Amino acid sequence: MKKILSALAGALAGFLNGLFGSGGGLAAVPLLKALGADDRKAHATSLLVIAVLSLFSIGMYLRGGGVRLSDAAAYLPGGVIGAAAGALLLRRLPLRWLRLIFSGVVLFSAWRLWNR
């Protein structure tokens, strides 16, 4: 049963990732936690899942002509630096802070979407 639930969680994360552009990460963490992963493992695993899903989505968008690599070039250096800093902090942050930051990002994202 856990394999079926994991596959369904992956399908939902993949759908959201393709639809919203890495939005599947917001769903992946709570889904992984519901399936028994601890907080840090859920965040780290969701990053790996979203990385693979993002590569697939990128291919689909490039193939469809919806984006060019040059459109993302200016954002990549800062993104790489931010990703490295986040990965280092994930191991060091107390769980309470990790949960608060993640919750804040989710609430801020919801607020931004609601007020557009």
N, CA, C and O of each residue as an XYZ file, in Angstrom:
464
protein
N       0.819     -1.200      0.000
C       0.000      0.000      0.000
C       0.866      1.270      0.000
O       0.528      2.265     -0.640
N       2.012      1.211      0.746
C       2.879      2.382      0.803
C       3.453      2.716     -0.574
O       3.633      3.890     -0.900
N       3.743      1.688     -1.388
C       4.260      1.935     -2.738
C       3.222      2.647     -3.597
O       3.560      3.536     -4.378
N       1.968      2.259     -3.451
C       0.892      2.897     -4.214
C       0.739      4.348     -3.781
O       0.622      5.240     -4.622
N       0.740      4.591     -2.465
C       0.630      5.958     -1.961
C       1.822      6.804     -2.388
O       1.669      7.981     -2.713
N       3.004      6.206     -2.386
C       4.202      6.928     -2.835
C       4.098      7.289     -4.315
O       4.465      8.394     -4.716
N       3.603      6.365     -5.117
C       3.432      6.631     -6.555
C       2.406      7.736     -6.781
O       2.597      8.597     -7.639
N       1.318      7.715     -6.011
C       0.294      8.764     -6.128
C       0.847     10.120     -5.688
O       0.571     11.142     -6.316
N       1.628     10.122     -4.605
C       2.249     11.366     -4.145
C       3.204     11.899     -5.214
O       3.235     13.103     -5.470
N       3.979     11.017     -5.835
C       4.878     11.424     -6.910
C       4.116     11.974     -8.104
O       4.533     12.958     -8.714
N       3.005     11.341     -8.435
C       2.187     11.815     -9.558
C       1.636     13.208     -9.275
O       1.625     14.066    -10.157
N       1.176     13.433     -8.042
C       0.664     14.754     -7.678
C       1.769     15.804     -7.723
O       1.572     16.892     -8.263
N       2.925     15.484     -7.160
C       4.055     16.424     -7.180
C       4.479     16.708     -8.623
O       4.760     17.855     -8.969
N       4.526     15.690     -9.454
C       4.894     15.873    -10.859
C       3.887     16.734    -11.606
O       4.268     17.601    -12.392
N       2.602     16.496    -11.362
C       1.550     17.291    -12.001
C       1.679     18.763    -11.611
O       1.638     19.648    -12.465
N       1.835     19.010    -10.307
C       1.968     20.391     -9.835
C       3.241     21.033    -10.362
O       3.251     22.218    -10.695
N       4.320     20.249    -10.439
C       5.585     20.762    -10.959
C       5.439     21.179    -12.421
O       5.899     22.251    -12.814
N       4.808     20.341    -13.213
C       4.615     20.665    -14.621
C       3.675     21.836    -14.825
O       3.862     22.644    -15.734
N       2.657     21.925    -13.970
C       1.655     22.977    -14.104
C       2.158     24.323    -13.594
O       1.924     25.351    -14.229
N       2.848     24.327    -12.450
C       3.245     25.572    -11.807
C       4.730     25.883    -11.882
O       5.142     26.971    -11.480
N       5.549     24.962    -12.386
C       6.983     25.210    -12.448
C       7.628     25.066    -11.085
O       7.876     26.065    -10.411
N       7.895     23.874    -10.679
C       8.483     23.515     -9.388
C       7.536     23.724     -8.215
O       7.971     23.647     -7.066
N       6.294     23.980     -8.457
C       5.310     24.076     -7.384
C       5.072     22.747     -6.705
O       4.477     22.692     -5.628
N       5.534     21.677     -7.326
C       5.381     20.356     -6.722
C       6.147     20.215     -5.424
O       5.805     19.370     -4.596
N       7.186     21.033     -5.227
C       7.965     20.987     -3.997
C       7.146     21.364     -2.784
O       7.374     20.844     -1.691
N       6.186     22.272     -2.967
C       5.330     22.651     -1.849
C       4.420     21.515     -1.437
O       4.034     21.417     -0.272
N       4.075     20.663     -2.371
C       3.236     19.510     -2.040
C       4.072     18.313     -1.625
O       3.625     17.498     -0.817
N       5.272     18.195     -2.162
C       6.091     17.005     -1.906
C       6.486     16.871     -0.441
O       6.449     15.770      0.107
N       6.861     17.963      0.195
C       7.310     17.879      1.587
C       6.205     17.361      2.503
O       6.443     16.404      3.239
N       5.009     17.947      2.494
C       3.959     17.397      3.367
C       3.575     15.961      2.994
O       3.257     15.155      3.869
N       3.605     15.646      1.710
C       3.274     14.280      1.297
C       4.316     13.289      1.802
O       3.968     12.211      2.285
N       5.584     13.648      1.693
C       6.646     12.768      2.183
C       6.570     12.602      3.698
O       6.791     11.509      4.220
N       6.257     13.685      4.399
C       6.113     13.589      5.853
C       4.928     12.700      6.219
O       5.002     11.927      7.174
N       3.844     12.807      5.466
C       2.673     11.961      5.726
C       2.984     10.491      5.480
O       2.364      9.611      6.077
N       3.948     10.227      4.597
C       4.342      8.850      4.304
C       5.435      8.346      5.247
O       5.938      7.236      5.075
N       5.805      9.160      6.249
C       6.708      8.686      7.283
C       8.115      9.233      7.287
O       8.910      8.853      8.146
N       8.457     10.116      6.354
C       9.817     10.680      6.337
C       9.945     11.747      7.421
O       8.996     12.486      7.684
N      11.112     11.825      8.045
C      11.323     12.908      9.009
C      11.513     14.218      8.239
O      11.676     14.208      7.018
N      11.489     15.335      8.954
C      11.494     16.650      8.313
C      12.662     16.854      7.348
O      12.451     17.201      6.186
N      13.875     16.642      7.815
C      15.036     16.899      6.961
C      15.068     15.964      5.758
O      15.397     16.383      4.648
N      14.731     14.715      5.978
C      14.719     13.763      4.870
C      13.619     14.127      3.871
O      13.809     13.985      2.663
N      12.476     14.594      4.366
C      11.391     15.006      3.471
C      11.828     16.181      2.598
O      11.565     16.191      1.395
N      12.496     17.173      3.198
C      12.953     18.334      2.420
C      14.025     17.920      1.411
O      13.975     18.320      0.248
N      14.986     17.126      1.857
C      16.061     16.705      0.956
C      15.524     15.812     -0.167
O      15.915     15.969     -1.324
N      14.639     14.884      0.167
C      14.072     13.992     -0.848
C      13.238     14.774     -1.847
O      13.278     14.497     -3.046
N      12.478     15.758     -1.355
C      11.666     16.556     -2.278
C      12.552     17.315     -3.256
O      12.168     17.514     -4.409
N      13.738     17.743     -2.810
C      14.660     18.425     -3.723
C      15.107     17.512     -4.856
O      15.171     17.924     -6.014
N      15.411     16.279     -4.509
C      15.821     15.330     -5.547
C      14.664     15.036     -6.498
O      14.842     15.015     -7.716
N      13.488     14.810     -5.938
C      12.311     14.533     -6.770
C      12.030     15.722     -7.686
O      11.803     15.547     -8.883
N      12.046     16.926     -7.125
C      11.744     18.119     -7.912
C      12.828     18.382     -8.954
O      12.526     18.866    -10.045
N      14.091     18.071     -8.635
C      15.158     18.249     -9.626
C      14.889     17.394    -10.860
O      14.988     17.872    -11.990
N      14.552     16.135    -10.637
C      14.278     15.232    -11.761
C      13.019     15.691    -12.505
O      13.003     15.737    -13.735
N      11.967     16.030    -11.754
C      10.738     16.499    -12.390
C      10.974     17.794    -13.160
O      10.419     17.993    -14.240
N      11.797     18.666    -12.598
C      12.099     19.928    -13.274
C      12.850     19.697    -14.578
O      12.567     20.351    -15.581
N      13.801     18.774    -14.570
C      14.517     18.457    -15.815
C      13.551     17.958    -16.886
O      13.651     18.340    -18.052
N      12.624     17.110    -16.481
C      11.633     16.616    -17.434
C      10.751     17.766    -17.933
O      10.499     17.882    -19.133
N      10.287     18.609    -17.014
C       9.440     19.747    -17.394
C      10.186     20.710    -18.304
O       9.619     21.223    -19.269
N      11.473     20.960    -17.996
C      12.283     21.837    -18.839
C      12.317     21.298    -20.268
O      12.133     22.047    -21.228
N      12.554     20.000    -20.397
C      12.563     19.384    -21.720
C      11.252     19.578    -22.456
O      11.236     19.866    -23.652
N      10.158     19.421    -21.737
C       8.841     19.605    -22.361
C       8.645     21.051    -22.822
O       8.154     21.293    -23.925
N       9.031     22.012    -21.971
C       8.873     23.425    -22.338
C       9.806     23.816    -23.474
O       9.408     24.552    -24.377
N      11.056     23.328    -23.438
C      11.987     23.624    -24.526
C      11.488     23.035    -25.839
O      11.526     23.682    -26.886
N      11.024     21.804    -25.760
C      10.516     21.123    -26.960
C       9.313     21.857    -27.540
O       9.154     21.938    -28.758
N       8.468     22.390    -26.662
C       7.271     23.098    -27.117
C       7.525     24.540    -27.495
O       6.618     25.214    -27.982
N       8.744     25.034    -27.284
C       9.071     26.408    -27.648
C       8.592     27.439    -26.631
O       8.573     28.631    -26.935
N       8.203     27.007    -25.430
C       7.678     27.922    -24.426
C       8.738     28.705    -23.677
O       8.419     29.660    -22.969
N       9.995     28.312    -23.825
C      11.071     28.995    -23.107
C      12.381     28.772    -23.854
O      12.547     27.783    -24.568
N      13.304     29.711    -23.675
C      14.651     29.577    -24.220
C      15.629     29.539    -23.057
O      15.387     30.161    -22.023
N      16.722     28.822    -23.214
C      17.734     28.762    -22.163
C      18.268     30.144    -21.825
O      18.594     30.413    -20.668
N      18.363     31.019    -22.808
C      18.877     32.370    -22.562
C      17.961     33.152    -21.615
O      18.421     34.078    -20.947
N      16.674     32.794    -21.546
C      15.751     33.460    -20.626
C      16.142     33.222    -19.169
O      15.887     34.071    -18.314
N      16.750     32.090    -18.884
C      17.093     31.723    -17.505
C      18.531     32.057    -17.138
O      18.884     31.995    -15.960
N      19.356     32.402    -18.086
C      20.797     32.555    -17.851
C      21.117     33.540    -16.732
O      22.018     33.279    -15.934
N      20.417     34.648    -16.650
C      20.717     35.659    -15.635
C      20.397     35.176    -14.222
O      20.978     35.670    -13.256
N      19.483     34.219    -14.090
C      19.053     33.746    -12.780
C      19.881     32.573    -12.259
O      19.887     32.302    -11.059
N      20.566     31.888    -13.145
C      21.268     30.659    -12.757
C      22.398     30.849    -11.748
O      22.472     30.070    -10.798
N      23.289     31.843    -11.897
C      24.367     31.973    -10.894
C      23.829     32.195     -9.475
O      24.273     31.538     -8.533
N      22.893     33.100     -9.326
C      22.297     33.337     -8.006
C      21.535     32.131     -7.498
O      21.540     31.845     -6.301
N      20.882     31.426     -8.402
C      20.152     30.222     -8.017
C      21.063     29.129     -7.496
O      20.730     28.444     -6.528
N      22.204     28.966     -8.131
C      23.170     27.957     -7.692
C      23.713     28.322     -6.308
O      23.824     27.461     -5.435
N      24.048     29.593     -6.112
C      24.546     30.045     -4.810
C      23.480     29.854     -3.735
O      23.769     29.364     -2.644
N      22.255     30.242     -4.048
C      21.156     30.076     -3.095
C      20.877     28.617     -2.772
O      20.588     28.278     -1.624
N      20.961     27.753     -3.773
C      20.733     26.320     -3.554
C      21.797     25.735     -2.641
O      21.488     24.932     -1.761
N      23.052     26.133     -2.845
C      24.138     25.640     -1.994
C      23.955     26.123     -0.558
O      24.127     25.354      0.388
N      23.607     27.395     -0.400
C      23.393     27.942      0.946
C      22.223     27.237      1.636
O      22.308     26.906      2.818
N      21.142     27.008      0.906
C      19.993     26.318      1.476
C      20.308     24.891      1.884
O      19.863     24.428      2.934
N      21.076     24.192      1.056
C      21.439     22.809      1.376
C      22.320     22.751      2.626
O      22.177     21.847      3.449
N      23.226     23.714      2.764
C      24.061     23.755      3.962
C      23.237     24.087      5.203
O      23.446     23.504      6.267
N      22.303     25.023      5.062
C      21.459     25.399      6.198
C      20.509     24.286      6.617
O      20.194     24.151      7.800
N      20.053     23.494      5.662
C      19.108     22.415      5.977
C      19.664     21.496      7.056
O      18.929     21.043      7.933
N      20.950     21.224      6.991
C      21.579     20.328      7.976
C      21.774     20.998      9.324
O      21.876     20.315     10.343
N      21.828     22.315      9.347
C      22.186     23.025     10.575
C      21.003     23.660     11.299
O      21.072     23.883     12.508
N      19.941     23.949     10.595
C      18.797     24.622     11.207
C      18.068     23.706     12.192
O      17.871     22.524     11.910
N      17.676     24.236     13.324
C      16.800     23.457     14.203
C      15.477     23.175     13.475
O      15.023     23.987     12.669
N      14.875     22.038     13.759
C      13.634     21.654     13.069
C      12.548     22.711     13.208
O      11.793     22.958     12.267
N      12.469     23.328     14.365
C      11.441     24.363     14.570
C      11.605     25.488     13.552
O      10.624     25.947     12.967
N      12.854     25.936     13.340
C      13.105     26.999     12.372
C      12.823     26.527     10.947
O      12.274     27.278     10.141
N      13.190     25.307     10.642
C      12.923     24.755      9.319
C      11.425     24.756      9.036
O      10.990     25.159      7.957
N      10.646     24.307     10.004
C       9.182     24.283      9.848
C       8.614     25.697      9.712
O       7.741     25.940      8.879
N       9.111     26.627     10.529
C       8.623     28.003     10.457
C       8.949     28.654      9.113
O       8.105     29.327      8.521
N      10.167     28.451      8.641
C      10.555     29.034      7.348
C       9.727     28.434      6.223
O       9.226     29.159      5.363
N       9.582     27.109      6.225
C       8.793     26.461      5.175
C       7.340     26.944      5.221
O       6.747     27.243      4.184
N       6.781     27.016      6.408
C       5.403     27.504      6.552
C       5.279     28.935      6.069
O       4.301     29.293      5.411
N       6.276     29.759      6.396
C       6.258     31.149      5.942
C       6.305     31.260      4.425
O       5.608     32.088      3.839
N       7.114     30.439      3.796
C       7.194     30.452      2.330
C       5.860     30.025      1.716
O       5.399     30.626      0.745
N       5.249     28.996      2.279
C       3.950     28.537      1.774
C       2.903     29.636      1.942
O       2.152     29.924      1.010
N       2.848     30.247      3.118
C       1.858     31.306      3.362
C       2.109     32.528      2.481
O       1.167     33.121      1.954
N       3.381     32.905      2.320
C       3.703     34.037      1.453
C       3.299     33.744      0.013
O       2.750     34.609     -0.669
N       3.569     32.531     -0.448
C       3.182     32.139     -1.814
C       1.671     32.201     -1.979
O       1.172     32.699     -2.989
N       0.952     31.702     -1.000
C      -0.516     31.739     -1.063
C      -1.015     33.172     -1.077
O      -1.912     33.515     -1.847
N      -0.440     34.007     -0.231
C      -0.845     35.416     -0.172
C      -0.615     36.113     -1.514
O      -1.476     36.847     -2.001
N       0.580     35.868     -2.114
C       0.893     36.480     -3.408
C      -0.076     36.040     -4.498
O      -0.528     36.848     -5.308
N      -0.390     34.737     -4.504
C      -1.326     34.236     -5.513
C      -2.721     34.820     -5.306
O      -3.408     35.166     -6.267
N      -3.120     34.922     -4.074
C      -4.459     35.424     -3.756
C      -4.602     36.894     -4.131
O      -5.680     37.322     -4.543
N      -3.544     37.663     -3.996
C      -3.605     39.119     -4.184
C      -3.094     39.580     -5.541
O      -2.720     40.743     -5.688
N      -3.068     38.729     -6.503
C      -2.647     39.151     -7.855
C      -3.804     39.645     -8.626
O      -3.651     40.043     -9.781
